[in-house]
Structures are given as structure tokens and as C-alpha cells.
Amino acid sequence: MTHDQPPSEPPCPRRTGGAMQGLGELKAAVMDVLWHAEEPRSVRDVLQGINRDRTLAYTTIMTVLDNLHRKD
């Protein structure tokens, strides 16, 4: 990169095949639960949706949701 070129921006996350490019696997799993919901979901609802495939703590999902909320 030279000084006269603007820094390149990171790629925009895009939904592809049920996963998201640019998001971690856990964030993508959380977003999939939310995207497939017909109404707002609680932390407990998201946890139940994710814990079908793995076992995670309530506080882990709460932290991921909080981080996503802060990022809009």
C-alpha cells in the first residue's frame, strides 16, 4: 500500500449458505437463530436454538448478543 491509496476496507459480511463471512462461527450461529425467528428472541431462546448442536453457557450467548447489539 502506498501513501496515496486509501486503506482498503474489510469485506462486508454476507450471508452465504447459512453462515456469514466476516463473523465468527458462534456469532454466525447466533445470527442464524435470530434471522429464522419470526419475533424477537430472548437470550434463553437463542441459547436453546444453539445448544441443539453444542453446549454453551447462558453468559456466553448473552455476551455475544451484547457485542452484536453494540455493533448494530
C-alpha positions in Angstrom: 0.0 0.0 0.0 1.3 3.4 -0.9 0.6 6.7 0.9 -1.7 8.0 -1.8 -4.0 5.0 -1.7 -6.8 4.8 0.9 -6.6 1.8 3.2 -8.8 -1.0 2.0 -12.0 -1.7 4.0 -12.6 -5.1 5.4 -15.1 -7.1 3.3 -18.7 -6.6 4.2 -20.2 -9.7 5.9 -22.5 -11.5 3.6 -24.9 -14.3 4.3 -23.9 -17.4 2.3 -25.3 -20.8 2.7 -26.4 -20.3 6.3 -23.1 -18.9 7.5 -21.7 -15.4 7.5 -18.4 -14.4 6.0 -16.6 -12.0 8.3 -18.3 -13.2 11.5 -17.0 -15.9 13.8 -18.8 -19.3 13.9 -20.6 -18.6 17.1 -21.7 -15.1 16.0 -23.0 -16.7 12.8 -24.9 -19.3 14.7 -26.5 -16.7 16.9 -27.5 -14.6 13.9 -29.0 -17.7 12.2 -31.2 -18.2 15.2 -32.3 -14.6 15.1 -32.8 -14.5 11.3 -35.0 -17.5 11.4 -37.1 -16.2 14.3 -40.5 -14.6 13.5 -40.3 -12.4 16.6 -37.7 -11.1 19.0 -35.8 -13.8 20.9 -34.5 -13.8 24.4 -31.0 -14.9 25.4 -32.6 -18.2 26.7 -34.3 -18.7 23.3 -31.1 -18.2 21.4 -29.3 -20.5 23.8 -31.8 -23.3 23.2 -31.6 -22.8 19.5 -27.8 -23.1 19.5 -27.5 -25.8 22.1 -29.0 -28.3 19.7 -25.6 -28.7 18.2 -23.3 -27.9 21.1 -23.4 -27.0 24.8 -22.7 -23.3 25.6 -23.3 -21.2 28.7 -26.1 -18.6 29.0 -23.5 -15.9 29.8 -21.6 -16.8 26.6 -24.7 -16.2 24.4 -25.5 -13.1 26.4 -22.0 -11.7 25.7 -22.2 -12.4 22.0 -25.7 -10.8 21.8 -24.4 -7.8 23.7 -21.4 -7.4 21.4 -23.6 -7.7 18.3 -26.0 -5.1 19.8 -23.2 -2.7 20.3 -22.1 -3.1 16.7 -25.6 -2.6 15.5 
